[in-house]
Amino acid sequence: MDRRDFLRTAGGVAGGATAATAAAGTAAAQEGGGGGTTKPVFPGYVDGAAGGAYSDMRGSSEVTVEVGAGSNQVAFAPTNLWIEPGTTVTFEWVSNGHNVLPNSQPEGAGWSGHDPLEDEGFTYSHTFETGGMYTYYCRPHEQLGMVGAIAVGGDVETETVGGGGGEVDPEHMGVPFHPHYVGIATIVMMVVSLLFTFFQLKYGESAHASGGNN
């Protein structure tokens, strides 16, 4: 084996290693990707709310919120809601002894809620015209976490959740180990191949493969 063959072999090994490593990197990126989802920053008032479900209902002209939902019948479902101005929210009682009262709302909104205690089957509707953040509660069960929030329009503080960013441990991001092992195995293969080629060049062809004219 001459030097030209050695260089050709070494170049092939290096090229294969580069391709394999790039493929491994792409696989890792696909496993760990994700741009995240934008949602409103809801007030701390609803941090301990029963239920806790969030629903983005922008684009819907009518939305239903269950009153007295959950296994303990002390939740609004969904608890946190994002709608557009002009959306009508219908509060539908699914258990007994609840009301819906505003805790906070944008200036000039004028939402009064529904104070009387009602039972399963009752409905109350309100159209939210003023943009901003609303929080509300059920008076008899507020201390049990029966509170909720409604973000109206785009003029509310938002955050991005569920996305990537920064250096993280791939295992913690749920990236399988195999893409990383592919890169390590490729490097090992490249080193072994180059060593084999070097010894072939230095010490000559194998005795079983000797050439020449007879």
MDTraj code that builds the backbone (N, CA, C; nanometers):
import mdtraj as md
import numpy as np

residues = "MET ASP ARG ARG ASP PHE LEU ARG THR ALA GLY GLY VAL ALA GLY GLY ALA THR ALA ALA THR ALA ALA ALA GLY THR ALA ALA ALA GLN GLU GLY GLY GLY GLY GLY THR THR LYS PRO VAL PHE PRO GLY TYR VAL ASP GLY ALA ALA GLY GLY ALA TYR SER ASP MET ARG GLY SER SER GLU VAL THR VAL GLU VAL GLY ALA GLY SER ASN GLN VAL ALA PHE ALA PRO THR ASN LEU TRP ILE GLU PRO GLY THR THR VAL THR PHE GLU TRP VAL SER ASN GLY HIS ASN VAL LEU PRO ASN SER GLN PRO GLU GLY ALA GLY TRP SER GLY HIS ASP PRO LEU GLU ASP GLU GLY PHE THR TYR SER HIS THR PHE GLU THR GLY GLY MET TYR THR TYR TYR CYS ARG PRO HIS GLU GLN LEU GLY MET VAL GLY ALA ILE ALA VAL GLY GLY ASP VAL GLU THR GLU THR VAL GLY GLY GLY GLY GLY GLU VAL ASP PRO GLU HIS MET GLY VAL PRO PHE HIS PRO HIS TYR VAL GLY ILE ALA THR ILE VAL MET MET VAL VAL SER LEU LEU PHE THR PHE PHE GLN LEU LYS TYR GLY GLU SER ALA HIS ALA SER GLY GLY ASN ASN".split()
xyz = np.array([
    [0.0855, -0.1200, 0.0000],
    [0.0000, 0.0000, 0.0000],
    [0.0888, 0.1246, 0.0000],
    [0.0693, 0.2154, -0.0987],
    [0.1508, 0.3360, -0.1031],
    [0.0809, 0.4503, -0.0324],
    [0.1491, 0.5654, -0.0305],
    [0.0953, 0.6807, 0.0425],
    [-0.0336, 0.7324, -0.0207],
    [-0.0444, 0.7214, -0.1523],
    [-0.1663, 0.7690, -0.2186],
    [-0.2877, 0.6882, -0.1710],
    [-0.2708, 0.5561, -0.1605],
    [-0.3795, 0.4732, -0.1096],
    [-0.4116, 0.5066, 0.0357],
    [-0.3035, 0.5338, 0.1117],
    [-0.3243, 0.5702, 0.2528],
    [-0.4086, 0.6964, 0.2659],
    [-0.3740, 0.7993, 0.1871],
    [-0.4478, 0.9255, 0.1936],
    [-0.5915, 0.9075, 0.1470],
    [-0.6110, 0.8240, 0.0432],
    [-0.7460, 0.8000, -0.0052],
    [-0.8304, 0.7312, 0.1023],
    [-0.7705, 0.6319, 0.1691],
    [-0.8424, 0.5599, 0.2756],
    [-0.8732, 0.6519, 0.3936],
    [-0.7726, 0.7301, 0.4341],
    [-0.7918, 0.8221, 0.5473],
    [-0.8999, 0.9244, 0.5164],
    [-0.9002, 0.9743, 0.3931],
    [-1.0024, 1.0728, 0.3558],
    [-1.1416, 1.0129, 0.3588],
    [-1.1542, 0.8852, 0.3143],
    [-1.2843, 0.8198, 0.3173],
    [-1.3338, 0.7995, 0.4587],
    [-1.2437, 0.7586, 0.5467],
    [-1.2821, 0.7387, 0.6870],
    [-1.3268, 0.8693, 0.7499],
    [-1.2504, 0.9773, 0.7280],
    [-1.2843, 1.1075, 0.7862],
    [-1.4174, 1.1578, 0.7336],
    [-1.4404, 1.1397, 0.6024],
    [-1.5671, 1.1842, 0.5453],
    [-1.6851, 1.1097, 0.6035],
    [-1.6681, 0.9765, 0.6196],
    [-1.7756, 0.8984, 0.6795],
    [-1.8023, 0.9392, 0.8223],
    [-1.6953, 0.9690, 0.8951],
    [-1.7118, 1.0114, 1.0345],
    [-1.7859, 1.1437, 1.0426],
    [-1.7524, 1.2377, 0.9530],
    [-1.8197, 1.3680, 0.9532],
    [-1.9680, 1.3519, 0.9257],
    [-2.0027, 1.2690, 0.8261],
    [-2.1436, 1.2488, 0.7919],
    [-2.2197, 1.1856, 0.9068],
    [-2.1592, 1.0849, 0.9697],
    [-2.2271, 1.0171, 1.0798],
    [-2.2468, 1.1096, 1.1989],
    [-2.1433, 1.1908, 1.2287],
    [-2.1537, 1.2839, 1.3408],
    [-2.2610, 1.3883, 1.3149],
    [-2.2683, 1.4370, 1.1900],
    [-2.3712, 1.5349, 1.1556],
    [-2.5094, 1.4743, 1.1702],
    [-2.5252, 1.3490, 1.1273],
    [-2.6541, 1.2816, 1.1404],
    [-2.6930, 1.2667, 1.2862],
    [-2.5945, 1.2338, 1.3695],
    [-2.6229, 1.2201, 1.5132],
    [-2.6667, 1.3527, 1.5721],
    [-2.6008, 1.4621, 1.5315],
    [-2.6376, 1.5940, 1.5818],
    [-2.7774, 1.6329, 1.5401],
    [-2.8139, 1.5991, 1.4137],
    [-2.9484, 1.6290, 1.3660],
    [-3.0522, 1.5515, 1.4435],
    [-3.0246, 1.4244, 1.4704],
    [-3.1182, 1.3427, 1.5469],
    [-3.1397, 1.3996, 1.6856],
    [-3.0298, 1.4422, 1.7491],
    [-3.0410, 1.4997, 1.8837],
    [-3.1226, 1.6268, 1.8812],
    [-3.0999, 1.7104, 1.7783],
    [-3.1741, 1.8362, 1.7684],
    [-3.3218, 1.8103, 1.7481],
    [-3.3549, 1.7075, 1.6650],
    [-3.4947, 1.6784, 1.6415],
    [-3.5606, 1.6258, 1.7664],
    [-3.4889, 1.5477, 1.8448],
    [-3.5462, 1.4938, 1.9669],
    [-3.5705, 1.6027, 2.0699],
    [-3.4815, 1.7041, 2.0761],
    [-3.4898, 1.8024, 2.1834],
    [-3.5465, 1.9350, 2.1407],
    [-3.6012, 1.9453, 2.0172],
    [-3.6478, 2.0727, 1.9646],
    [-3.7774, 2.1182, 2.0281],
    [-3.8277, 2.2322, 1.9802],
    [-3.9543, 2.2846, 2.0298],
    [-3.9446, 2.4327, 2.0550],
    [-4.0395, 2.5096, 1.9970],
    [-4.0321, 2.6532, 2.0079],
    [-4.1082, 2.7102, 2.1252],
    [-4.1877, 2.6270, 2.1955],
    [-4.2613, 2.6773, 2.3099],
    [-4.3969, 2.7324, 2.2700],
    [-4.4804, 2.7644, 2.3700],
    [-4.6155, 2.8157, 2.3511],
    [-4.6330, 2.9427, 2.4318],
    [-4.6948, 3.0422, 2.3711],
    [-4.7200, 3.1684, 2.4391],
    [-4.8539, 3.1616, 2.5120],
    [-4.8544, 3.2035, 2.6373],
    [-4.9767, 3.2071, 2.7166],
    [-4.9720, 3.3272, 2.8095],
    [-5.0867, 3.3712, 2.8599],
    [-5.0880, 3.4848, 2.9521],
    [-5.0192, 3.4514, 3.0843],
    [-4.9639, 3.5535, 3.1481],
    [-4.9127, 3.5393, 3.2843],
    [-5.0304, 3.5673, 3.3782],
    [-5.0837, 3.4620, 3.4356],
    [-5.2007, 3.4787, 3.5214],
    [-5.1580, 3.5229, 3.6616],
    [-5.2427, 3.6008, 3.7290],
    [-5.2058, 3.6544, 3.8616],
    [-5.1818, 3.5445, 3.9645],
    [-5.1031, 3.5792, 4.0667],
    [-5.0769, 3.4860, 4.1751],
    [-5.2028, 3.4455, 4.2489],
    [-5.3083, 3.5230, 4.2353],
    [-5.4359, 3.4928, 4.3006],
    [-5.4869, 3.3539, 4.2642],
    [-5.4559, 3.3072, 4.1424],
    [-5.5079, 3.1781, 4.0979],
    [-5.4028, 3.0672, 4.1045],
    [-5.2875, 3.0947, 4.1669],
    [-5.1816, 2.9937, 4.1730],
    [-5.2268, 2.8656, 4.2404],
    [-5.3053, 2.8773, 4.3451],
    [-5.3493, 2.7581, 4.4172],
    [-5.4897, 2.7153, 4.3836],
    [-5.5362, 2.7528, 4.2645],
    [-5.6742, 2.7240, 4.2265],
    [-5.6990, 2.5742, 4.2140],
    [-5.8183, 2.5334, 4.2534],
    [-5.8603, 2.3955, 4.2313],
    [-5.8774, 2.3743, 4.0810],
    [-5.8436, 2.2569, 4.0358],
    [-5.8536, 2.2294, 3.8919],
    [-5.7268, 2.2697, 3.8214],
    [-5.7109, 2.3983, 3.7957],
    [-5.5877, 2.4500, 3.7389],
    [-5.5749, 2.4396, 3.5888],
    [-5.6776, 2.3947, 3.5184],
    [-5.6674, 2.3784, 3.3740],
    [-5.6642, 2.5130, 3.3029],
    [-5.5885, 2.5175, 3.1916],
    [-5.5790, 2.6388, 3.1087],
    [-5.6306, 2.6073, 2.9693],
    [-5.7030, 2.7039, 2.9104],
    [-5.7539, 2.6842, 2.7757],
    [-5.7418, 2.8140, 2.6963],
    [-5.6819, 2.8034, 2.5777],
    [-5.6724, 2.9159, 2.4859],
    [-5.7903, 2.9057, 2.3896],
    [-5.8891, 2.9922, 2.4096],
    [-6.0108, 2.9874, 2.3296],
    [-6.0252, 3.1088, 2.2389],
    [-5.9135, 3.1736, 2.2082],
    [-5.9189, 3.2848, 2.1147],
    [-5.9690, 3.2342, 1.9794],
    [-6.0533, 3.3116, 1.9184],
    [-6.1123, 3.2696, 1.7919],
    [-6.2522, 3.2127, 1.8080],
    [-6.2911, 3.1820, 1.9311],
    [-6.4266, 3.1337, 1.9585],
    [-6.5122, 3.2495, 2.0073],
    [-6.6308, 3.2626, 1.9535],
    [-6.7190, 3.3719, 1.9945],
    [-6.7961, 3.3389, 2.1210],
    [-6.8082, 3.2095, 2.1519],
    [-6.8792, 3.1668, 2.2721],
    [-6.7978, 3.0589, 2.3430],
    [-6.7863, 3.0708, 2.4723],
    [-6.7066, 2.9781, 2.5526],
    [-6.7857, 2.9395, 2.6770],
    [-6.7694, 2.8146, 2.7214],
    [-6.8385, 2.7686, 2.8419],
    [-6.7386, 2.7406, 2.9536],
    [-6.7682, 2.7884, 3.0729],
    [-6.6906, 2.7581, 3.1929],
    [-6.7823, 2.6839, 3.2897],
    [-6.7412, 2.5651, 3.3317],
    [-6.8208, 2.4886, 3.4274],
    [-6.7990, 2.5428, 3.5689],
    [-6.9059, 2.5535, 3.6427],
    [-6.9019, 2.6045, 3.7794],
    [-6.9307, 2.4901, 3.8759],
    [-6.8361, 2.4668, 3.9685],
    [-6.8512, 2.3556, 4.0618],
    [-6.8054, 2.2241, 4.0025],
    [-6.7007, 2.2300, 3.9194],
    [-6.6488, 2.1105, 3.8535],
    [-6.5480, 2.0391, 3.9424],
    [-6.4953, 1.9278, 3.8925],
    [-6.3931, 1.8530, 3.9650],
    [-6.4517, 1.7516, 4.0614],
    [-6.3652, 1.6656, 4.1113],
    [-6.4107, 1.5592, 4.2020],
    [-6.4682, 1.6138, 4.3321],
    [-6.4190, 1.7312, 4.3749],
    [-6.4689, 1.7926, 4.4981],
    [-6.5743, 1.8993, 4.4723],
    [-6.6060, 1.9201, 4.3455],
    [-6.7104, 2.0160, 4.3039],
    [-6.6812, 2.1588, 4.3513],
    [-6.5505, 2.1952, 4.3519],
    [-6.5131, 2.3306, 4.3938],
    [-6.4124, 2.3901, 4.2954],
    [-6.4379, 2.3738, 4.1672],
    [-6.3455, 2.4277, 4.0671],
    [-6.4223, 2.4916, 3.9531],
    [-6.3567, 2.5884, 3.8898],
    [-6.4040, 2.6410, 3.7618],
    [-6.3240, 2.5687, 3.6533],
    [-6.3936, 2.5229, 3.5492],
    [-6.3251, 2.4479, 3.4443],
    [-6.3610, 2.5040, 3.3063],
    [-6.2608, 2.5572, 3.2335],
    [-6.1205, 2.5692, 3.2736],
    [-6.1010, 2.6795, 3.3776],
    [-5.9954, 2.6660, 3.4561],
    [-5.9662, 2.7644, 3.5600],
    [-5.9147, 2.8939, 3.5000],
    [-5.8210, 2.8823, 3.4068],
    [-5.7620, 2.9988, 3.3400],
    [-5.7980, 2.9951, 3.1920],
    [-5.8395, 3.1095, 3.1409],
    [-5.8948, 3.1162, 3.0064],
    [-5.8380, 3.2356, 2.9321],
    [-5.8128, 3.2187, 2.8012],
    [-5.7686, 3.3299, 2.7166],
    [-5.8680, 3.3435, 2.6023],
    [-5.9311, 3.4614, 2.5934],
    [-6.0318, 3.4860, 2.4908],
    [-6.0056, 3.6212, 2.4246],
    [-6.0808, 3.6509, 2.3204],
    [-6.0714, 3.7796, 2.2521],
    [-6.1846, 3.8716, 2.2986],
    [-6.1653, 4.0030, 2.2901],
    [-6.2743, 4.0941, 2.3262],
    [-6.3996, 4.0642, 2.2441],
    [-6.5141, 4.0727, 2.3105],
    [-6.6404, 4.0441, 2.2436],
    [-6.6854, 3.9003, 2.2582],
    [-6.6048, 3.8175, 2.3259],
    [-6.6423, 3.6772, 2.3461],
    [-6.7426, 3.6650, 2.4603],
    [-6.8448, 3.5840, 2.4393],
    [-6.9439, 3.5587, 2.5437],
    [-6.9066, 3.4320, 2.6200],
    [-6.8917, 3.4466, 2.7508],
    [-6.8600, 3.3322, 2.8371],
    [-6.9873, 3.2916, 2.9109],
    [-7.0254, 3.1659, 2.8949],
    [-7.1407, 3.1119, 2.9658],
    [-7.0917, 3.0274, 3.0825],
    [-7.1280, 3.0686, 3.2033],
    [-7.0951, 2.9931, 3.3242],
    [-7.2082, 2.8931, 3.3478],
    [-7.1714, 2.7655, 3.3465],
    [-7.2708, 2.6588, 3.3582],
    [-7.2497, 2.5821, 3.4884],
    [-7.3490, 2.5864, 3.5762],
    [-7.3400, 2.5184, 3.7052],
    [-7.3518, 2.3677, 3.6858],
    [-7.2523, 2.2936, 3.7369],
    [-7.2551, 2.1472, 3.7284],
    [-7.2651, 2.0836, 3.8665],
    [-7.2761, 2.1660, 3.9696],
    [-7.3038, 2.1184, 4.1055],
    [-7.3734, 2.2317, 4.1807],
    [-7.4083, 2.2084, 4.3048],
    [-7.4958, 2.3003, 4.3769],
    [-7.4222, 2.3976, 4.4688],
    [-7.4854, 2.5136, 4.4913],
    [-7.4418, 2.6070, 4.5943],
    [-7.3240, 2.6947, 4.5577],
    [-7.3210, 2.7499, 4.4350],
    [-7.2086, 2.8329, 4.3911],
    [-7.2567, 2.9658, 4.3343],
    [-7.1641, 3.0628, 4.3351],
    [-7.1871, 3.1882, 4.2630],
    [-7.0581, 3.2285, 4.1921],
    [-7.0632, 3.3375, 4.1158],
    [-6.9481, 3.3857, 4.0391],
    [-6.9348, 3.5353, 4.0631],
    [-6.8267, 3.5750, 4.1306],
    [-6.8082, 3.7158, 4.1652],
    [-6.6699, 3.7638, 4.1207],
    [-6.6601, 3.8847, 4.0648],
    [-6.5289, 3.9363, 4.0232],
    [-6.4428, 3.9725, 4.1434],
    [-6.3165, 3.9371, 4.1355],
    [-6.2180, 3.9772, 4.2363],
    [-6.1400, 4.0988, 4.1871],
    [-6.1034, 4.0988, 4.0600],
    [-6.0345, 4.2128, 3.9987],
    [-6.0684, 4.2140, 3.8507],
    [-6.0628, 4.3336, 3.7919],
    [-6.0942, 4.3478, 3.6506],
    [-6.0367, 4.4792, 3.5992],
    [-6.0210, 4.4917, 3.4657],
    [-5.9668, 4.6163, 3.4100],
    [-6.0577, 4.7355, 3.4409],
    [-5.9963, 4.8496, 3.4477],
    [-6.0719, 4.9721, 3.4751],
    [-6.1776, 4.9942, 3.3680],
    [-6.2972, 5.0204, 3.4135],
    [-6.4076, 5.0487, 3.3220],
    [-6.4784, 4.9263, 3.2688],
    [-6.4384, 4.8072, 3.3121],
    [-6.4993, 4.6857, 3.2580],
    [-6.6451, 4.6699, 3.3039],
    [-6.6714, 4.6974, 3.4304],
    [-6.8090, 4.6951, 3.4799],
    [-6.8728, 4.5577, 3.4919],
    [-6.7918, 4.4531, 3.5107],
    [-6.8494, 4.3194, 3.5269],
    [-6.8915, 4.3014, 3.6722],
    [-7.0179, 4.2644, 3.6939],
    [-7.0702, 4.2505, 3.8297],
    [-7.0815, 4.1051, 3.8742],
    [-7.0698, 4.0101, 3.7830],
    [-7.0806, 3.8696, 3.8187],
    [-7.2241, 3.8293, 3.8499],
    [-7.2385, 3.7183, 3.9191],
    [-7.3720, 3.6691, 3.9583],
    [-7.3643, 3.6284, 4.1040],
    [-7.4275, 3.7083, 4.1908],
    [-7.4128, 3.6909, 4.3357],
    [-7.4977, 3.5794, 4.3960],
    [-7.6232, 3.5600, 4.3553],
    [-7.7052, 3.4554, 4.4198],
    [-7.6441, 3.3163, 4.4036],
    [-7.6577, 3.2344, 4.5058],
    [-7.6115, 3.0957, 4.4968],
    [-7.7084, 3.0172, 4.4094],
    [-7.6512, 2.9434, 4.3158],
    [-7.7340, 2.8663, 4.2229],
    [-7.6935, 2.7193, 4.2273],
    [-7.7810, 2.6358, 4.1671],
    [-7.7595, 2.4918, 4.1676],
    [-7.7373, 2.4385, 4.0263],
    [-7.7058, 2.3097, 4.0193],
    [-7.6766, 2.2435, 3.8919],
    [-7.7855, 2.2700, 3.7884],
    [-7.7408, 2.3026, 3.6668],
    [-7.8335, 2.3295, 3.5573],
    [-7.8526, 2.4768, 3.5280],
    [-7.8139, 2.5634, 3.6236],
    [-7.8279, 2.7069, 3.6024],
    [-7.7148, 2.7576, 3.5124],
    [-7.7439, 2.8604, 3.4310],
    [-7.6413, 2.9227, 3.3475],
    [-7.6497, 3.0746, 3.3601],
    [-7.5340, 3.1357, 3.3465],
    [-7.5231, 3.2816, 3.3485],
    [-7.4180, 3.3202, 3.2449],
    [-7.4486, 3.4197, 3.1614],
    [-7.3578, 3.4592, 3.0539],
    [-7.3166, 3.6050, 3.0659],
    [-7.1931, 3.6307, 3.0213],
    [-7.1427, 3.7679, 3.0171],
    [-7.0497, 3.7813, 2.8973],
    [-7.0637, 3.8939, 2.8264],
    [-6.9766, 3.9217, 2.7125],
    [-6.8646, 4.0151, 2.7574],
    [-6.7402, 3.9695, 2.7428],
    [-6.6237, 4.0460, 2.7886],
    [-6.5743, 4.1356, 2.6738],
    [-6.6023, 4.2638, 2.6853],
    [-6.5669, 4.3601, 2.5807],
    [-6.4336, 4.4294, 2.6072],
    [-6.4033, 4.4523, 2.7347],
    [-6.2830, 4.5279, 2.7716],
    [-6.1639, 4.4340, 2.7858],
    [-6.0563, 4.4666, 2.7150],
    [-5.9363, 4.3828, 2.7225],
    [-5.8652, 4.3970, 2.8560],
    [-5.7940, 4.2919, 2.8943],
    [-5.7185, 4.2933, 3.0196],
    [-5.7377, 4.1635, 3.0962],
    [-5.6975, 4.1653, 3.2217],
    [-5.7017, 4.0450, 3.3063],
    [-5.8142, 4.0546, 3.4089],
    [-5.8927, 3.9485, 3.4178],
    [-6.0013, 3.9381, 3.5145],
    [-5.9735, 3.8194, 3.6073],
    [-6.0036, 3.8362, 3.7354],
    [-6.0038, 3.7223, 3.8267],
    [-6.1388, 3.7189, 3.8970],
    [-6.1809, 3.5991, 3.9352],
    [-6.3126, 3.5848, 3.9969],
    [-6.3118, 3.4658, 4.0917],
    [-6.4206, 3.4501, 4.1663],
    [-6.4249, 3.3463, 4.2686],
    [-6.5683, 3.3082, 4.3016],
    [-6.5818, 3.1985, 4.3744],
    [-6.7095, 3.1585, 4.4337],
    [-6.7001, 3.1908, 4.5825],
    [-6.7897, 3.2753, 4.6320],
    [-6.7773, 3.3221, 4.7708],
    [-6.7769, 3.2082, 4.8730],
    [-6.8684, 3.1106, 4.8689],
    [-6.8657, 3.0058, 4.9726],
    [-6.7409, 2.9166, 4.9665],
    [-6.6742, 2.9094, 4.8506],
    [-6.5657, 2.8127, 4.8349],
    [-6.4332, 2.8756, 4.7925],
    [-6.4190, 3.0048, 4.8109],
    [-6.2944, 3.0716, 4.7711],
    [-6.1746, 3.0138, 4.8450],
    [-6.1914, 2.9878, 4.9748],
    [-6.0790, 2.9362, 5.0541],
    [-6.0418, 2.7935, 5.0160],
    [-6.1278, 2.7265, 4.9414],
    [-6.0999, 2.5906, 4.8949],
    [-6.0374, 2.5918, 4.7553],
    [-6.0097, 2.7104, 4.7038],
    [-5.9444, 2.7212, 4.5736],
    [-6.0387, 2.7394, 4.4572],
    [-6.1647, 2.7734, 4.4837],
    [-6.2593, 2.7930, 4.3738],
    [-6.2470, 2.9359, 4.3223],
    [-6.1403, 2.9566, 4.2446],
    [-6.1105, 3.0863, 4.1845],
    [-6.0729, 3.0632, 4.0383],
    [-6.0793, 3.1686, 3.9592],
    [-6.0451, 3.1560, 3.8182],
    [-5.9975, 3.2878, 3.7616],
    [-5.9487, 3.2828, 3.6377],
    [-5.8989, 3.4032, 3.5709],
    [-5.9323, 3.3973, 3.4227],
    [-5.9581, 3.5152, 3.3671],
    [-5.9874, 3.5268, 3.2240],
    [-5.9013, 3.6386, 3.1671],
    [-5.8154, 3.6042, 3.0718],
    [-5.7359, 3.7042, 2.9996],
    [-5.8104, 3.7381, 2.8716],
    [-5.8315, 3.8673, 2.8498],
    [-5.9082, 3.9117, 2.7326],
    [-5.8192, 3.9937, 2.6402],
    [-5.8020, 3.9461, 2.5171],
    [-5.7249, 4.0201, 2.4164],
    [-5.5752, 4.0008, 2.4282],
    [-5.5042, 4.0744, 2.3427],
    [-5.3590, 4.0616, 2.3372],
    [-5.2839, 4.1586, 2.4247],
    [-5.3560, 4.2519, 2.4895],
    [-5.2891, 4.3513, 2.5725],
    [-5.2755, 4.3011, 2.7165],
    [-5.2202, 4.1806, 2.7295],
    [-5.1940, 4.1218, 2.8609],
    [-5.0500, 4.0711, 2.8607],
    [-4.9915, 4.0623, 2.9789],
    [-4.8552, 4.0100, 2.9883],
    [-4.8556, 3.8623, 2.9510],
    [-4.7569, 3.8222, 2.8697],
    [-4.7488, 3.6827, 2.8267],
    [-4.6122, 3.6242, 2.8586],
    [-4.6033, 3.4924, 2.8488],
    [-4.4788, 3.4202, 2.8676],
    [-4.4754, 3.3039, 2.7697],
    [-4.3548, 3.2543, 2.7432],
    [-4.3395, 3.1376, 2.6564],
    [-4.3047, 3.0174, 2.7428],
    [-4.3820, 2.9125, 2.7294],
    [-4.3612, 2.7923, 2.8097],
    [-4.3390, 2.6734, 2.7176],
    [-4.2615, 2.5758, 2.7680],
    [-4.2417, 2.4515, 2.6945],
    [-4.1362, 2.4558, 2.5875],
    [-4.0601, 2.5654, 2.5724],
    [-3.9575, 2.5761, 2.4691],
    [-3.8202, 2.5450, 2.5220],
    [-3.7205, 2.5398, 2.4296],
    [-3.5826, 2.5142, 2.4676],
    [-3.5107, 2.6446, 2.4967],
    [-3.3790, 2.6384, 2.5041],
    [-3.2990, 2.7572, 2.5275],
    [-3.1878, 2.7310, 2.6255],
    [-3.0662, 2.7750, 2.5920],
    [-2.9527, 2.7570, 2.6804],
    [-2.8989, 2.6161, 2.6721],
    [-2.7844, 2.5944, 2.7381],
    [-2.7244, 2.4620, 2.7390],
    [-2.7883, 2.3782, 2.8490],
    [-2.8321, 2.2596, 2.8108],
    [-2.8950, 2.1699, 2.9063],
    [-2.8397, 2.0307, 2.8855],
    [-2.8572, 1.9483, 2.9858],
    [-2.8185, 1.8082, 2.9751],
    [-2.9165, 1.7405, 2.8809],
    [-2.8697, 1.6818, 2.7687],
    [-2.9628, 1.6197, 2.6738],
    [-3.0498, 1.5128, 2.7384],
    [-2.9951, 1.4404, 2.8360],
    [-3.0751, 1.3369, 2.9014],
    [-3.1929, 1.3996, 2.9746],
    [-3.1690, 1.5156, 3.0368],
    [-3.2764, 1.5816, 3.1102],
    [-3.3822, 1.6367, 3.0160],
    [-3.3441, 1.6647, 2.8919],
    [-3.4391, 1.7140, 2.7933],
    [-3.5125, 1.6003, 2.7234],
    [-3.4823, 1.4777, 2.7623],
    [-3.5503, 1.3639, 2.7030],
    [-3.4881, 1.3154, 2.5749],
    [-3.3652, 1.3599, 2.5428],
    [-3.2985, 1.3136, 2.4216],
    [-3.2402, 1.1755, 2.4476],
    [-3.2712, 1.0760, 2.3628],
    [-3.2165, 0.9428, 2.3848],
    [-3.0655, 0.9443, 2.3783],
    [-3.0023, 0.8456, 2.4408],
    [-2.8571, 0.8380, 2.4409],
    [-2.8014, 0.8018, 2.3040],
    [-2.8783, 0.7292, 2.2205],
    [-2.8179, 0.6727, 2.1009],
    [-2.7560, 0.7733, 2.0052],
    [-2.8084, 0.8973, 1.9864],
    [-2.7395, 0.9896, 1.8970],
    [-2.5994, 1.0248, 1.9453],
    [-2.5804, 1.0334, 2.0771],
    [-2.4502, 1.0705, 2.1315],
    [-2.3517, 0.9544, 2.1187],
    [-2.4031, 0.8323, 2.1396],
    [-2.3168, 0.7165, 2.1239],
    [-2.2746, 0.6963, 1.9797],
    [-2.3605, 0.7378, 1.8857],
    [-2.3224, 0.7266, 1.7453],
    [-2.1968, 0.8082, 1.7181],
    [-2.1917, 0.9298, 1.7738],
    [-2.0744, 1.0144, 1.7538],
    [-1.9491, 0.9534, 1.8144],
    [-1.9604, 0.8993, 1.9352],
    [-1.8450, 0.8377, 2.0020],
    [-1.7974, 0.7160, 1.9236],
    [-1.8925, 0.6325, 1.8809],
    [-1.8561, 0.5126, 1.8061],
    [-1.7892, 0.5486, 1.6743],
    [-1.8337, 0.6579, 1.6127],
    [-1.7739, 0.7006, 1.4860],
    [-1.6284, 0.7398, 1.5038],
    [-1.5989, 0.8130, 1.6111],
    [-1.4607, 0.8544, 1.6375],
    [-1.3725, 0.7328, 1.6619],
    [-1.4228, 0.6371, 1.7416],
    [-1.3462, 0.5156, 1.7683],
    [-1.3179, 0.4408, 1.6387],
    [-1.4197, 0.4292, 1.5540],
    [-1.4033, 0.3595, 1.4267],
    [-1.2983, 0.4284, 1.3393],
    [-1.3010, 0.5610, 1.3390],
    [-1.2056, 0.6359, 1.2582],
    [-1.0625, 0.6114, 1.3056],
    [-1.0410, 0.6135, 1.4390],
    [-0.9069, 0.5919, 1.4945],
    [-0.8573, 0.4516, 1.4617],
    [-0.9431, 0.3520, 1.4817],
    [-0.9035, 0.2140, 1.4533],
    [-0.8685, 0.1968, 1.3063],
    [-0.9485, 0.2558, 1.2180],
    [-0.9235, 0.2420, 1.0744],
    [-0.7917, 0.3070, 1.0347],
    [-0.7636, 0.4243, 1.0903],
    [-0.6387, 0.4926, 1.0583],
    [-0.5177, 0.4146, 1.1103],
    [-0.5302, 0.3571, 1.2309],
    [-0.4201, 0.2762, 1.2840],
    [-0.3945, 0.1532, 1.1968],
    [-0.5026, 0.0901, 1.1537],
    [-0.4879, -0.0267, 1.0679],
    [-0.4190, 0.0109, 0.9369],
    [-0.4608, 0.1232, 0.8780],
    [-0.4013, 0.1674, 0.7521],
    [-0.2539, 0.2026, 0.7705],
    [-0.2217, 0.2650, 0.8838],
    [-0.0835, 0.3022, 0.9120],
    [0.0068, 0.1786, 0.9185],
    [-0.0389, 0.0761, 0.9898],
    [0.0424, -0.0442, 1.0010],
    [0.0539, -0.1178, 0.8677],
    [-0.0503, -0.1098, 0.7870],
    [-0.0420, -0.1706, 0.6546],
    [0.0653, -0.1013, 0.5706],
    [0.0694, 0.0323, 0.5810],
    [0.1670, 0.1088, 0.5040],
    [0.3085, 0.0854, 0.5562],
    [0.3230, 0.0801, 0.6883],
    [0.4559, 0.0702, 0.7487],
    [0.5180, -0.0680, 0.7311],
    [0.4367, -0.1720, 0.7521],
    [0.4924, -0.3071, 0.7541],
    [0.4590, -0.3893, 0.6294],
    [0.3873, -0.3267, 0.5365],
    [0.3607, -0.3940, 0.4098],
    [0.2348, -0.4744, 0.4122],
    [0.2000, -0.5269, 0.2953],
    [0.0803, -0.6077, 0.2812],
    [0.0927, -0.7373, 0.3595],
    [-0.0197, -0.7959, 0.3891],
    [-0.0208, -0.9244, 0.4571],
    [0.0475, -1.0288, 0.3695],
    [0.1072, -1.1255, 0.4331],
    [0.1786, -1.2310, 0.3597],
    [0.0859, -1.3061, 0.2663],
    [-0.0465, -1.3101, 0.3037],
    [-0.1421, -1.3836, 0.2206],
    [-0.1838, -1.3030, 0.1003],
    [-0.1466, -1.1712, 0.0969],
    [-0.1900, -1.0855, -0.0126],
    [-0.0723, -1.0302, -0.0903],
    [0.0467, -1.0957, -0.0804],
    [0.1662, -1.0442, -0.1476],
    [0.1496, -1.0543, -0.2968],
    [0.2032, -0.9539, -0.3645],
    [0.1874, -0.9518, -0.5101],
    [0.3201, -0.9675, -0.5770],
    [0.3280, -0.9251, -0.7041],
    [0.4523, -0.9329, -0.7796],
    [0.4404, -1.0335, -0.8920],
    [0.5361, -1.0320, -0.9852],
    [0.5363, -1.1237, -1.0988],
    [0.6047, -1.2539, -1.0601],
    [0.5518, -1.3679, -1.0994],
    [0.6116, -1.4978, -1.0750],
    [0.6963, -1.5387, -1.1955],
])
top = md.Topology()
chain = top.add_chain()
for i, resn in enumerate(residues, 1):
    res = top.add_residue(resn, chain, resSeq=i)
    for name in ("N", "CA", "C"):
        top.add_atom(name, md.element.get_by_symbol(name[0]), res)
traj = md.Trajectory(xyz[None], top)
